[in-house]
Amino acid sequence: MESDRVFKVAVLGSASTSGTSSVWGTAVRIGEAVAARGAVLLTGACPGFPHAAVQGANSAGGLTVGISPATNREDHGLTYGYPLESRIILFTGMGTKGRNVILIRSADACVFVGGGMGTLNEFTISCDDLGPNCAIGILTKTGGFSDEFLHLVSLSGKAPRALLVAESDPEMLVEKLFKHICR
């Protein structure tokens, strides 16, 4: 039944950022906002801003699912050095690029916070693979590629099929994404 549908929101972004970053609290707020709407928070089970979103969703009683590039729990911690705080972790054994495809294709909406080359890879997958009932959110003023994504889309000459929203306020961004995916 469509009214009983549970939405999934992936948070993607800088994995090499620590909890001391000024953007950290903003990423936590994204997780809280996703959990407040009863949605599942998806991440690449990595550290950094996605992990901050997991902390926010967990603190708000939300369900968090990490899609790991590792083959098992030991590989996840020892080889990748990734946290184990997601309530559920799925081990793909596909490395980061393969994991990215599964993560994004599983989401109804993707939220981008900061980011480097890995986040750029995730953004291009979301632009290519998400359909018109999905949404891509860019949290602006968070540094990295997230502050360049709109420019890159304009250079490409090809708009994504999914709704593309850019916003500097995390709660407003999540609200706009849900307005689209819940219609």
N, C-alpha and C positions, 0 to 999 in steps of 0.2 A: 504494500500500500504506500503510495507516494507521500502521504502526510506523515508517515512513520519513518521516513528516510533519515538516516544519520549522515550528515555531511562530513567530509574529510578536508582539512586545510593543511597543506604542507608549508612549513616555514623553512626557508632556505637562505643561506648567507654565510658570512665570514665565520669559518670554523677555527681560525687561528687567533681569535679575540678573547681576551680574558674578562673576568667579572668586574674589572676596574674601568672598563670603557664607559663613556657617558651614554652610549647607545644601549648598553646592557639592560638597563631598566626599561627602555622602550621595547626591547625584545620580550622581556618578561610580561609587559602589558599586553603584547600581542597574544601570548599564550593564555593569559587570563581572559581576554576578550573572546577568544575561540572557545574556551571551556565554558564561559558564561552562556554561550549559545547552544551548548550541548553537542558540539561537534567534536570529532576526533582530531587531535593534533598529530600530524605526521612530520617526521624529520628524517634526515639521513643518519640518525643515531650518533651524531658527531658532537664535538665540543663547540664552543663559540656561541654566536647569536642563536642558532637553532636550539642549543642546549638551554640558553636563557629562557626561550619560549617554552621548553619542556618544564622548566622549574615553575614558570608562571601558571601553566595549565595544571600541573600537579598540585600546586598550592590552592588552586581554585576547584579542586575535585574533578578535573577533567581526565579524559582517557588519552594517553600519549602512546604512540606507536613509532618505534624507530625502525627504519629499513636499513640494515647494516650491510656494508660491503664485505664483511667477514664471513667465514665459513661456519664459525661457532662462537660461543661466548669467550673462550680463551683467546682465539684469534682477534676477536673484537677488542679485547682489553690489551693484550700483549703486542700484537702486530700493529694495530691502528692506534692504540692508546685512547680509545673512545670511552665515554662514560656509559654507565649502565642504569641511568635513572628513568628511562622510558619505562612505562608500566609493561609494555610488550615490546620485544625486539625480535624482528624477523631477520634471519641470517641468509643472505642471498648467495654468498660466495662468489659474487660477480665483480668485485672491485668497485671503485667509486663511480666509474662511468656507467657500468651496467646497473648499479644500484640506483643511479639518478633517473634512469628511464622508468624503472618500476615505481619509484617514489612519486614521480610527477604524473604518470599515467593513472595512479591510484587516487589522485587528489581531485576534488571538485574545484578547489582554488589553491593558488600558490601565492605566498607572500615572500618577497625578497627584501633582505635587510643587509646593507653593506655588500661585501663580497669581492672575491678575486676571480681567478680563472675558472675554478670549479663552479662558482655561482654563475658565471657567464655561460658555462656549459648547461647548467640547469635552466637558465633563462631561455636559451635557444631551444631546448627541448620543449619547454612549456609553450613557447610561441608556435612551434611546429605541431605539437601533438594534442594540445587541449582544444576542445570543441567550443561551439557557441554557447553552450549552457554552463561553461566553466568561466573562471575569472582569474586574472593575474593581477596581483597587487604589488606595487612598488612602494616601499616605505622610504620616502625621500629624506634627504639631509642625514643619511646614515653612513655616508662615505662609500668608498669602493665603487664597484660597477653599478650599484643601485642608483647612484646619482647620474649615471650615463645611459641607462637603459632606454629612456624615451628618445634620446638623441640617436642611439643605435637603431631603434625601430624606424625612425624617420629616414635614416640613411639607407636602410634595407629596401625601402619602397614597398614593403609587404607588411600589412598589419596582421597581427595574430587573429585567429578566428574567435578566440576567447575575449571576453571583455578585458580591457587593459585600464587599470586605475592607478594613479599616482597620488599619494597623500603623505603629509608629514606627521599627522596625528594617528597613532596606532588604532585607537578605538574607532575613529572615523573611517579609516581604511577598511577595517574588518566589517563595519556596518555596511559600507558600500558594496563589498564583495558579497555579503550575505543577501543583500537586497536583490542582487542579480541571480545568484545561484538558487535562491529559494522561490523564485517566481514560477 
